[in-house]
């Protein structure tokens, strides 16, 4: 007995989608004249009287039904089908769940890392006050960062890959935490320098990795690249900003465990506020903390940094960048030269230097001088964490909100608001005598300073992106350079001059900065508007200059 043939397929042919034959995949039946057959149900061929196989006439179908389906098949599930020709070419290794997983892994790694670093940086001027160890180590961080930004990011990423750049550079942060176990000036300075050198490649790799994930997801879902990338960065910074909360909670809870007998020396009361001078012998700020508590705090922060390294090293998937073959594997001064040329040739960039430096000056002031001269001096170092939780929460919320409101009210409104808020607070700092009786005022001041900082960080980053669309890399290199110089300058003089002098310096850069920005706005408004409007800005550089 002959074996029965497999059941033949039935297909529909339309004007838009020719029928797919089950005998020859993708073939389009034609008439004897060579013309494509008219739409209809393609029935299986039959044998004529002589035993020859002939095609049956097509059964007519309605046109609307023909257009709703391209093929109907009764073949088994193992049959091979072909994709429409316009189907996008996707990377089979990257699906939605894998992309989301890696966005979360990067965000979690930076959350653990900066839970440790940001809180430790806030405490440096209080815990490591002797001989200016804390401020010199912070200065070394930003000195290393300035050099690193000009030479290392592309070189390191090209050498070790975008994934491994992140955990390798995180090791510098872990080393800085470890150096605090024996906080002497030479060790802390070296640790800070190594941290700063690794910070620029780490942030650049993070930005490149998240951007590439956004590109892959946009292809997968057919969404706008800019929209997806901004969502991914928004999620990242949402998690990242909460590090201020967790790190400061840890520091305050650990340092509050000091014994009740741990009191100040029997000497003159410290002079807090605008007349505070870090080098004065009376300023035994915040009471000396027991070595055991400081050691416990360092252990916790070191563990956080190590956990961050492990998370990224073990859970982050390797990725080949789109321009991997074009990357320069040699150290090159090209970016440094481009940065200098951009500064010299751009009047707009020169006008933005004061406000960009103020971005670093104001962050260094709130993190070093406010914590030491006002909080630690009058309330004790254990209260620094609680007050900075308020600062971090307000900063994070305002960064999120103001970044979306700018399209309705423009940059000018927000820069003026930030200027009024910070200038008012600086005047208040000059006359305010802090004490435990004004406890609530510490939180109010920290919150409003966070509001102003949120405006400056988000709007300045967006302004650079909108103004320098044709030379973005050199422009943001200038951004990192001048902001880092603001940090470096403030930390270098922190231990040597009175707080009121530092406040006058803050005011100078703030006023000069807003004047420079106003001139830029006037010059830009005189230029003819581009047809496509201002370009969207991705938040790639936020956090870079803050190490």
Secondary structure as UniProt FT lines:
FT   STRAND          11..13
FT   TURN            25..26
FT   TURN            32..33
FT   STRAND          40..42
FT   STRAND          46..47
FT   TURN            49..50
FT   STRAND          53..54
FT   HELIX           63..68
FT   TURN            77..78
FT   TURN            85..86
FT   TURN            92..93
FT   HELIX           96..127
FT   HELIX           130..132
FT   HELIX           133..160
FT   HELIX           162..179
FT   HELIX           180..182
FT   HELIX           185..221
FT   HELIX           225..241
FT   HELIX           243..255
FT   TURN            256..257
FT   TURN            260..261
FT   TURN            274..275
FT   TURN            278..279
FT   TURN            281..282
FT   TURN            285..286
FT   HELIX           291..315
FT   TURN            322..323
FT   HELIX           324..326
FT   HELIX           334..345
FT   HELIX           347..364
FT   HELIX           365..376
FT   HELIX           377..378
FT   HELIX           382..431
FT   HELIX           436..438
FT   HELIX           439..467
FT   TURN            469..470
FT   HELIX           472..493
FT   TURN            494..496
FT   HELIX           499..526
FT   TURN            531..532
FT   TURN            542..546
//
